């Protein structure tokens, strides 16, 4: 037996002096006196009393999760989400066709519009869902939070609640079974496969323990949750498609294919690269014990999110990087802009001394300024991020 199973045990009793007797109707109209009590059988088939913890059905640490097979050719640790899988494969096939044929018909202005819309959606993910709501790396007023929410809707991803919860779990349990997109399971899984499979039981268990009260208390999030579907459809698909048609006469076909397929798929994959490529290929100047790396290419396409080794060490830095170089961190430029007009404040960042000490202690030697010690350890599990000064270390 691979899971602890909760069972209800019913014991029949003919004794009249039992304290807890209930009537049980059967087809013969006879009355049986029974006593009901709750118990469960553990992995050794021993009966134990049910507790709140025992109702949380997950594998024990020593047990391997059940494997699932596709046509006997490929095995997975989790069941396949067929609707998600078919949808993702189908839209990528359409994307390939649209991308190959677009240069023959697409207009220059429509292409520029695609970059603009992609940047708007990207800022909603990087500056909103990621740096603001997930890591609370700065504070923002209601107008800015509303802009961030609408920008995020333009990206066409999951609800903000789901995004933030999964990302907080990812940071707290990075590269373990509790990590939603554990890069130890390979590039494809970390990139998109995790969306095509049921979540590992540990992801569900740890996700339920993440404190999301700050997110749920935000009225902007409440509005987003309530109207998520229409907001996503309008901001991600309808408006980007209508604008080229009505403002410069683009055909409906090319407007839809360029914005709702090509731009949308590029945007999704740029975000996914942070979970995959930025956990596999690059340098580790800040902490050699963890998987996340510094990846310039990902920083370019993901608007500054490729400085991932730094980010996992200092997740609360609003820049998500040591340097605020706008060329490779567009998100920081926009946050700084809103800070100058007073819509964003309390921008968090570590001191240069803290960065130097961290690099010297755990870096791989690739930092351009500081050295590192020889006492560098292998990654044997999740490494806690450094807490922001004066704040508890929540792990994200």
C-alpha positions as CSV (number, residue, x, y, z in Angstrom):
1,X,0.0,0.0,0.0
2,X,1.6,3.3,-1.1
3,X,-0.7,5.8,0.6
4,X,-2.0,6.1,4.1
5,X,-5.7,5.5,3.7
6,X,-8.5,6.9,5.9
7,X,-11.3,4.4,6.4
8,X,-14.5,4.4,8.4
9,X,-15.0,1.3,10.5
10,X,-18.6,0.3,11.4
11,X,-18.9,-2.2,14.2
12,X,-22.2,-4.1,14.7
13,X,-23.3,-4.7,18.2
14,X,-26.2,-6.5,19.7
15,X,-25.6,-5.3,23.3
16,X,-28.2,-2.9,24.6
17,X,-25.9,-1.2,27.1
18,X,-23.8,0.5,24.4
19,X,-23.8,4.2,24.8
20,X,-23.8,5.3,21.1
21,X,-26.6,3.4,19.3
22,X,-28.1,4.4,16.0
23,X,-30.8,2.9,13.9
24,X,-29.9,1.3,10.6
25,X,-32.7,0.6,8.1
26,X,-32.2,-2.5,6.0
27,X,-34.4,-4.0,3.3
28,X,-35.9,-6.5,5.8
29,X,-37.0,-3.7,8.1
30,X,-34.8,-5.1,10.9
31,X,-33.0,-2.8,13.3
32,X,-29.3,-3.3,13.9
33,X,-27.5,-1.4,16.6
34,X,-24.1,-0.2,15.4
35,X,-21.3,2.0,16.7
36,X,-19.4,4.3,14.4
37,X,-15.8,5.3,14.9
38,X,-13.1,6.7,12.7
39,X,-9.8,5.0,12.0
40,X,-7.3,4.4,9.3
41,X,-4.8,1.7,8.2
42,X,-1.2,2.7,8.0
43,X,1.4,1.3,5.5
44,X,1.9,-1.7,7.8
45,X,-1.9,-2.4,7.7
46,X,-2.2,-1.5,11.3
47,X,-5.4,0.4,12.4
48,X,-4.8,3.9,13.8
49,X,-7.0,6.7,15.0
50,X,-7.8,9.3,12.3
51,X,-6.2,12.7,12.9
52,X,-6.2,15.9,10.8
53,X,-2.7,14.9,9.5
54,X,-3.8,11.4,8.4
55,X,-6.5,12.9,6.2
56,X,-3.8,14.6,4.1
57,X,-3.2,11.7,1.7
58,X,0.3,11.8,0.4
59,X,3.2,9.4,0.0
60,X,5.6,9.0,2.8
61,X,9.2,10.3,2.3
62,X,10.4,6.7,1.9
63,X,7.9,5.7,-0.7
64,X,8.3,6.2,-4.5
65,X,5.3,7.8,-6.3
66,X,3.4,5.6,-8.7
67,X,4.5,5.8,-12.3
68,X,2.1,6.2,-15.2
69,X,2.8,5.0,-18.7
70,X,1.7,6.4,-22.1
71,X,1.2,3.6,-24.6
72,X,4.0,1.7,-22.8
73,X,6.6,4.0,-24.3
74,X,7.0,6.9,-21.9
75,X,6.6,6.9,-18.1
76,X,5.6,9.8,-15.9
77,X,5.5,10.4,-12.2
78,X,2.0,11.9,-12.4
79,X,-1.2,11.3,-14.4
80,X,-1.5,13.2,-17.7
81,X,-3.8,16.2,-17.9
82,X,-5.2,15.3,-21.3
83,X,-7.1,18.6,-21.9
84,X,-4.0,20.7,-21.1
85,X,-1.7,18.4,-23.0
86,X,-3.8,18.3,-26.2
87,X,-4.4,22.1,-26.0
88,X,-0.7,22.9,-25.5
89,X,0.4,20.6,-28.4
90,X,-2.3,21.9,-30.7
91,X,-1.7,25.6,-30.2
92,X,2.1,25.0,-30.7
93,X,1.4,23.2,-34.0
94,X,-0.7,26.2,-35.1
95,X,2.1,28.5,-33.9
96,X,4.6,26.7,-36.1
97,X,2.4,27.1,-39.1
98,X,1.6,30.8,-38.3
99,X,5.2,31.7,-37.6
100,X,6.4,30.1,-40.9
101,X,3.8,31.8,-43.0
102,X,3.6,35.2,-41.3
103,X,6.6,36.7,-43.1
104,X,4.8,36.3,-46.4
105,X,1.7,38.3,-45.3
106,X,2.4,40.1,-42.0
107,X,2.8,43.9,-41.8
108,X,5.6,45.9,-40.1
109,X,3.2,47.9,-37.9
110,X,1.4,44.7,-36.8
111,X,4.8,43.2,-35.8
112,X,5.7,46.2,-33.8
113,X,2.3,46.0,-32.1
114,X,3.0,42.4,-31.2
115,X,6.2,43.5,-29.4
116,X,4.3,46.2,-27.5
117,X,1.6,43.9,-26.4
118,X,4.2,41.3,-25.4
119,X,6.0,43.9,-23.3
120,X,2.8,44.9,-21.6
121,X,2.0,41.3,-20.7
122,X,5.6,40.6,-19.7
123,X,5.6,43.5,-17.3
124,X,2.4,42.2,-15.7
125,X,4.2,38.9,-15.1
126,X,7.6,40.1,-14.0
127,X,6.8,43.4,-12.3
128,X,3.4,42.3,-11.0
129,X,2.8,38.6,-10.3
130,X,6.5,38.0,-9.7
131,X,8.3,40.9,-8.0
132,X,5.3,42.5,-6.4
133,X,2.6,40.0,-5.4
134,X,4.9,37.0,-4.9
135,X,8.0,38.5,-3.3
136,X,6.7,41.8,-2.0
137,X,9.9,43.4,-3.1
138,X,8.2,46.9,-3.2
139,X,5.0,48.5,-2.3
140,X,2.4,49.9,-4.8
141,X,-0.7,52.0,-4.6
142,X,-4.1,50.9,-6.0
143,X,-3.6,52.6,-9.5
144,X,-0.3,50.8,-10.0
145,X,-1.7,47.5,-8.7
146,X,-4.6,47.8,-11.1
147,X,-2.2,48.5,-14.0
148,X,-0.1,45.4,-13.0
149,X,-3.2,43.3,-12.8
150,X,-4.4,44.3,-16.3
151,X,-0.9,43.9,-17.7
152,X,-0.8,40.4,-16.2
153,X,-4.2,39.6,-17.8
154,X,-2.6,40.5,-21.2
155,X,-0.1,37.7,-20.7
156,X,-2.9,35.1,-20.6
157,X,-1.6,32.9,-17.9
158,X,-3.3,31.3,-14.8
159,X,-5.0,33.3,-12.1
160,X,-2.7,35.5,-10.0
161,X,-3.5,33.5,-6.9
162,X,-2.4,30.2,-8.6
163,X,0.7,31.9,-10.1
164,X,1.8,33.4,-6.8
165,X,1.2,30.2,-4.7
166,X,3.0,28.0,-7.2
167,X,6.0,30.4,-7.3
168,X,6.3,30.7,-3.5
169,X,6.3,26.9,-3.3
170,X,8.9,26.8,-6.0
171,X,11.2,29.1,-4.1
172,X,10.7,27.4,-0.7
173,X,11.1,23.9,-2.0
174,X,13.2,24.4,-5.2
175,X,14.4,21.3,-7.0
176,X,12.4,18.9,-4.8
177,X,9.2,16.9,-5.4
178,X,7.4,19.9,-3.8
179,X,8.6,22.2,-6.6
180,X,5.9,22.5,-9.2
181,X,8.4,22.7,-12.1
182,X,11.3,20.8,-10.5
183,X,14.2,21.2,-13.0
184,X,15.7,17.9,-11.8
185,X,13.0,16.2,-13.8
186,X,14.4,17.5,-17.0
187,X,14.2,20.6,-19.3
188,X,10.9,19.6,-20.9
189,X,9.1,19.1,-17.6
190,X,10.5,22.3,-16.1
191,X,9.6,24.2,-19.2
192,X,6.0,23.1,-20.0
193,X,5.6,19.4,-19.0
194,X,4.6,20.4,-15.5
195,X,1.5,22.0,-16.9
196,X,0.6,18.8,-18.8
197,X,0.7,16.5,-15.7
198,X,-1.1,16.3,-12.4
199,X,0.8,18.0,-9.6
200,X,3.0,15.8,-7.5
201,X,1.3,15.1,-4.1
202,X,4.1,17.0,-2.3
203,X,3.3,20.1,-4.4
204,X,-0.3,20.0,-3.3
205,X,0.7,19.3,0.3
206,X,3.2,22.1,0.6
207,X,1.1,24.5,-1.5
208,X,-1.7,24.2,1.1
209,X,0.7,25.3,3.8
210,X,1.9,28.5,2.0
211,X,0.5,31.7,3.6
212,X,-1.5,33.5,0.9
213,X,-3.4,35.8,3.2
214,X,-1.7,38.9,1.9
215,X,-2.7,38.1,-1.6
216,X,-6.3,37.3,-0.7
217,X,-6.6,40.5,1.2
218,X,-5.8,42.7,-1.8
219,X,-9.0,44.0,-3.4
220,X,-7.3,44.1,-6.8
221,X,-6.7,40.4,-6.5
222,X,-10.2,39.8,-5.4
223,X,-11.5,41.6,-8.5
224,X,-9.1,39.6,-10.7
225,X,-10.3,36.3,-9.2
226,X,-13.9,37.2,-9.7
227,X,-13.6,38.3,-13.3
228,X,-10.6,36.3,-14.4
229,X,-12.0,34.6,-17.5
230,X,-13.5,37.7,-19.2
231,X,-10.4,39.8,-18.2
232,X,-8.1,37.2,-19.7
233,X,-10.1,36.9,-23.0
234,X,-10.5,40.7,-23.4
235,X,-6.9,41.7,-22.5
236,X,-5.0,38.8,-24.0
237,X,-7.0,38.1,-27.2
238,X,-9.7,40.5,-28.1
239,X,-8.0,43.9,-27.7
240,X,-4.7,42.9,-29.2
241,X,-6.5,41.5,-32.3
242,X,-9.0,44.3,-32.8
243,X,-6.4,47.2,-32.7
244,X,-4.5,46.2,-35.9
245,X,-7.8,45.7,-37.8
246,X,-9.4,49.1,-36.9
247,X,-6.4,51.3,-36.7
248,X,-4.3,50.3,-39.7
249,X,-6.5,48.0,-41.7
250,X,-4.8,44.6,-40.9
251,X,-6.9,41.6,-42.0
252,X,-8.7,39.7,-39.2
253,X,-6.8,36.5,-40.0
254,X,-3.3,38.1,-39.8
255,X,-4.3,40.1,-36.7
256,X,-5.5,37.0,-34.9
257,X,-2.6,34.8,-35.9
258,X,0.0,37.5,-35.1
259,X,-1.4,38.5,-31.7
260,X,-3.4,35.6,-30.4
261,X,-1.1,32.8,-31.6
262,X,2.5,34.0,-32.4
263,X,2.8,36.8,-29.8
264,X,0.9,34.7,-27.2
265,X,3.1,31.6,-27.6
266,X,6.3,33.6,-27.6
267,X,5.2,35.3,-24.4
268,X,4.4,32.0,-22.7
269,X,7.7,30.3,-23.7
270,X,9.7,33.3,-22.6
271,X,8.2,33.0,-19.2
272,X,8.7,29.2,-19.1
273,X,12.4,29.7,-20.0
274,X,12.9,31.2,-16.5
275,X,11.8,27.8,-15.0
276,X,13.8,25.7,-17.4
277,X,16.9,27.3,-19.0
278,X,17.6,29.6,-16.1
279,X,17.8,26.6,-13.8
280,X,20.2,24.7,-16.1
281,X,22.7,26.7,-18.2
282,X,24.7,29.6,-16.9
283,X,26.9,30.8,-14.1
284,X,26.4,30.7,-10.3
285,X,28.4,33.7,-8.9
286,X,26.2,34.0,-5.8
287,X,25.5,30.4,-4.7
288,X,27.0,27.4,-6.3
289,X,24.9,25.0,-4.1
290,X,21.6,25.7,-6.0
291,X,20.4,25.0,-9.6
292,X,19.3,28.5,-10.7
293,X,21.9,30.3,-12.8
294,X,22.7,33.7,-14.4
295,X,21.5,33.4,-18.1
296,X,21.8,36.5,-20.2
297,X,19.6,35.2,-23.1
298,X,16.7,34.6,-20.6
299,X,17.3,38.0,-19.1
300,X,16.8,39.6,-22.6
301,X,13.6,37.7,-23.6
302,X,12.1,37.7,-20.0
303,X,12.6,41.4,-19.3
304,X,15.3,40.9,-16.7
305,X,14.3,37.6,-15.1
306,X,17.4,35.7,-16.2
307,X,19.6,36.7,-13.3
308,X,18.2,33.7,-11.5
309,X,21.1,32.6,-9.3
310,X,21.0,36.0,-7.7
311,X,17.2,36.0,-7.5
312,X,17.0,32.8,-5.6
313,X,19.6,34.1,-3.1
314,X,17.9,37.5,-2.7
315,X,14.3,36.9,-3.9
316,X,13.1,40.1,-2.2
317,X,15.3,42.4,-4.3
318,X,12.9,44.5,-6.5
319,X,15.5,44.4,-9.3
320,X,15.8,40.5,-9.3
321,X,19.4,41.2,-10.2
322,X,22.4,42.8,-8.6
323,X,22.7,45.6,-11.1
324,X,19.9,47.8,-12.3
325,X,21.0,47.7,-16.0
326,X,17.9,48.7,-17.9
327,X,19.2,47.2,-21.2
328,X,18.9,43.7,-19.7
329,X,16.3,44.4,-17.1
330,X,13.4,46.4,-18.6
331,X,11.1,45.5,-15.6
332,X,13.4,47.4,-13.2
333,X,13.2,50.5,-15.5
334,X,9.4,50.6,-15.2
335,X,9.4,50.0,-11.4
336,X,11.9,52.9,-11.0
337,X,9.7,55.1,-13.2
338,X,6.6,54.4,-11.0
339,X,8.8,55.0,-7.9
340,X,9.7,58.4,-9.2
341,X,6.1,59.5,-9.7
342,X,5.3,58.1,-6.2
343,X,3.2,55.1,-7.2
344,X,5.8,52.6,-5.9
345,X,7.9,52.9,-2.8
346,X,9.9,50.9,-0.3
347,X,12.0,49.3,-3.0
348,X,14.0,46.5,-1.3
349,X,17.5,45.6,-2.2
350,X,20.5,44.1,-0.2
351,X,23.5,46.0,0.8
352,X,26.7,45.7,-1.3
353,X,28.4,44.2,1.8
354,X,25.8,41.5,2.1
355,X,26.2,40.6,-1.6
356,X,30.0,40.5,-1.3
357,X,30.0,38.3,1.8
358,X,27.5,35.9,0.1
359,X,29.6,35.7,-3.1
360,X,32.8,35.1,-1.2
361,X,31.2,32.3,0.9
362,X,29.2,30.4,-1.8
363,X,29.9,31.8,-5.3
364,X,31.5,29.7,-8.1
365,X,34.1,32.3,-8.8
366,X,32.4,33.8,-11.9
367,X,31.5,37.1,-10.2
368,X,33.4,39.9,-11.9
369,X,34.2,41.8,-8.7
370,X,34.4,39.5,-5.7
371,X,36.1,36.2,-5.2
372,X,34.8,33.2,-3.3
373,X,35.9,30.7,-0.8
374,X,36.8,27.1,-1.5
375,X,34.1,25.9,0.9
376,X,31.4,25.3,-1.7
377,X,29.0,22.4,-1.2
378,X,26.9,20.3,-3.6
379,X,23.2,20.8,-3.8
380,X,21.7,18.2,-1.4
381,X,18.3,19.8,-1.1
382,X,16.5,23.2,-1.0
383,X,18.8,26.0,0.2
384,X,17.1,28.8,2.1
385,X,17.1,32.2,0.6
386,X,18.7,35.1,2.6
387,X,16.0,36.9,4.5
388,X,15.4,40.6,3.9
389,X,16.7,42.7,6.8
390,X,14.3,42.9,9.7
391,X,11.9,40.4,8.1
392,X,11.2,36.7,8.8
393,X,12.7,34.2,6.3
394,X,9.6,32.7,4.6
395,X,11.7,31.0,1.9
396,X,10.4,33.2,-0.9
